Amino acid sequence: MNDAIYMKCCYQELSFNDWNSFPKLTLPEVNNRNLFALGVNSNIPHHESLPLYQMGDVLIFEEVTQQNIHLCQHKTGLFVAEREIMIGQYEMKDEKIYLVLNDFKKERFDFKLAQKFWKLFATYRHEQ
């Protein structure tokens, strides 16, 4: 998702989870994971612990599955819904998993909600 797609989603011309309308990025890696590339945009709500990324940096997220959920605790994650997107941090509490944005906003993880929860897989930083 680049800035142009992000703005179309904000103006409700597209949904944040309208995957087929987004440009494709091919990575030189063979795998069976569902990946989502997100161009850094300071307007996307994000957790305060997120490192300082610059415009031009790309965050690559992989879909959270039963095979990788154990790697999510205290890691950066992404929540995507039709009209909402946020970058948070995964936290476990009372045997439940949440993607936390801040003290007021968090989303409860559920395996039934396919392609809504992602975990940071790789970062491509813009060199100056």
C-alpha positions as CSV (number, residue, x, y, z in Angstrom):
1,M,0.0,0.0,0.0
2,N,1.5,3.3,-1.1
3,D,0.5,6.8,-0.2
4,A,-1.9,7.1,-3.2
5,I,-3.7,3.9,-2.2
6,Y,-3.8,5.0,1.5
7,M,-5.4,8.3,0.5
8,K,-8.0,6.5,-1.7
9,C,-8.8,4.3,1.3
10,C,-9.1,7.4,3.6
11,Y,-11.6,9.0,1.2
12,Q,-13.5,5.7,1.0
13,E,-12.8,5.2,-2.7
14,L,-11.2,1.8,-1.8
15,S,-11.3,-0.4,1.3
16,F,-8.1,-0.9,3.3
17,N,-8.6,-4.6,2.7
18,D,-9.3,-4.4,-1.0
19,W,-6.1,-6.5,-1.7
20,N,-6.8,-7.0,-5.5
21,S,-6.8,-3.2,-6.1
22,F,-3.3,-2.6,-4.6
23,P,-0.1,-2.6,-6.6
24,K,2.0,-5.8,-6.3
25,L,5.6,-6.0,-5.0
26,T,7.7,-9.0,-5.9
27,L,10.3,-10.1,-3.3
28,P,13.3,-12.3,-4.2
29,E,12.1,-15.0,-1.8
30,V,10.1,-18.1,-2.3
31,N,7.6,-18.8,0.4
32,N,4.0,-19.7,1.0
33,R,3.3,-16.7,3.3
34,N,0.7,-14.0,2.7
35,L,2.7,-10.8,2.8
36,F,1.6,-7.2,2.8
37,A,3.9,-4.3,1.9
38,L,3.1,-0.9,3.5
39,G,4.8,2.3,2.6
40,V,5.6,4.4,5.7
41,N,3.1,7.2,6.2
42,S,3.0,9.2,9.4
43,N,-0.8,9.5,9.1
44,I,-1.3,5.8,9.8
45,P,-2.1,5.4,13.5
46,H,0.9,3.7,15.1
47,H,2.2,2.5,18.5
48,E,4.6,4.9,20.3
49,S,7.3,2.1,20.4
50,L,7.5,2.0,16.6
51,P,11.0,2.9,15.5
52,L,11.3,6.2,13.5
53,Y,10.9,5.3,9.9
54,Q,11.1,7.7,7.0
55,M,9.0,8.3,4.0
56,G,10.2,5.8,1.4
57,D,10.7,3.0,3.9
58,V,8.6,-0.1,3.4
59,L,7.3,-2.4,6.1
60,I,6.6,-5.9,5.0
61,F,4.1,-7.8,7.2
62,E,3.1,-11.5,7.1
63,E,-0.3,-12.8,8.0
64,V,-0.6,-14.1,11.5
65,T,-1.4,-17.8,11.5
66,Q,-1.4,-20.7,14.0
67,Q,2.2,-21.4,12.9
68,N,3.6,-18.0,13.7
69,I,1.3,-16.7,16.5
70,H,3.9,-17.7,19.1
71,L,6.3,-15.2,17.6
72,C,4.1,-12.2,18.1
73,Q,4.4,-11.3,21.8
74,H,5.7,-7.7,22.1
75,K,6.3,-7.5,18.3
76,T,5.0,-4.9,15.9
77,G,1.8,-5.8,14.1
78,L,-0.7,-4.5,11.7
79,F,-4.5,-4.5,11.9
80,V,-6.4,-4.0,8.6
81,A,-10.2,-3.8,8.3
82,E,-12.5,-2.3,5.6
83,R,-12.3,1.3,7.0
84,E,-9.4,1.0,9.4
85,I,-5.7,0.4,9.5
86,M,-3.3,0.7,12.5
87,I,0.2,-0.4,13.5
88,G,0.4,-1.7,17.0
89,Q,2.2,-4.0,19.4
90,Y,1.0,-7.5,20.2
91,E,0.4,-8.2,23.9
92,M,-1.1,-11.2,25.8
93,K,-3.4,-10.6,28.7
94,D,-5.6,-13.2,30.4
95,E,-4.8,-15.8,27.7
96,K,-6.1,-13.4,25.0
97,I,-4.0,-11.7,22.4
98,Y,-4.4,-8.1,21.5
99,L,-2.9,-5.7,19.0
100,V,-2.5,-2.6,21.1
101,L,-2.3,0.9,19.6
102,N,-2.5,2.8,22.9
103,D,-4.3,2.8,26.2
104,F,-7.6,3.5,24.5
105,K,-7.4,1.4,21.3
106,K,-6.7,-2.3,20.9
107,E,-8.1,-5.1,18.7
108,R,-8.5,-8.6,20.0
109,F,-6.9,-11.3,17.9
110,D,-9.1,-14.0,16.5
111,F,-8.1,-16.7,13.9
112,K,-11.6,-16.4,12.4
113,L,-10.8,-12.9,11.1
114,A,-8.6,-13.9,8.2
115,Q,-6.2,-11.3,6.8
116,K,-6.9,-8.7,9.5
117,F,-3.9,-9.3,11.7
118,W,-0.3,-9.2,10.4
119,K,3.1,-9.2,12.1
120,L,6.2,-7.4,10.9
121,F,8.3,-9.6,8.7
122,A,10.9,-7.3,7.2
123,T,11.8,-3.7,6.8
124,Y,13.3,-2.0,3.8
125,R,14.8,1.3,4.9
126,H,15.5,4.2,2.6
127,E,19.2,5.0,2.5
128,Q,20.3,8.6,2.6
